[in-house]
């Protein structure tokens, strides 16, 4: 199984400039009106502190400010699929890391708009930063680092709103899937044709096929749906989709077997025993052995 499937899917969806551009324009119009969205540029750098777990993810875009001022805005997207007590502290940590990088590269400090994307089931209670500290008078407040963050909470949008809001099929499907990923598997199966509305059109392109394969892998890693259930349901939408489900399921199985092989290699098992239990061939096992050796150097 894939670690942090929610974060990986979020990054896969919103690393596409076209999807991000429409998402900001339609989902956060109050932010989009400040920006020249044609200048959006994805940063490859991650500003996650090394002390944080893999489950935390950030996604950073640089963009030109639109109000006739020649500055760039850094859009910091943080994804959450569960409630956290102090989101400001994590966002502030990311912001400091970005500014430190600006200084190292001898750049001006970039203004940052923090944006938090939440797709969990529990209600997110948005609090202002100063409320963390209890009661303060104006003399004390002047020493606090006060800022706000924008929030997208998928539970605040109905399915109909999402369908009407976005024109890109991948964005419609991606947001709907993330909104419903924690629902009961039986509900997911019954609603799958609605969630994947437009799929047959989407997978006519290579990029659409790749996106749907990512969606399949997300479904199978983050829910209790089994591949046969998924195959049966998507067959009502598109026969091509069935083949993609089969491919995605095989990828997951292969990844699982590779993890088993890694553990067995570390325990000193020989290739014959590893092959017996994982169905990997000798060449695949030797590649894994070589990779382990290289990482240990």
Secondary structure, DSSP 8 states (H G I E B T S, - for coil): --TTHHHHHHHHHHTSHHHHHHHHHHH-HHHHTTEEEEEEEE-------TTS-TT--EEEEEEEESSS---EEEEEEEEESS--S-HHHHHHHHHHHHHHHHHHTT----EEEEEEEE--SS------GGGGG-S--HHHHTTS-----EEEEGGGS-HHHHHHH---HHHHHHHHHHHHTTS-HHHHHHHHHHHTTTHHHHTTSHHHHHHHHHHHHHHHHHSS--HHHHHHHHTTT-HHHHHHHHHHHHHHHHHHHHHHHHHHHHTT--HHHHHHHH---HHHHHHHHHHHHHHH-
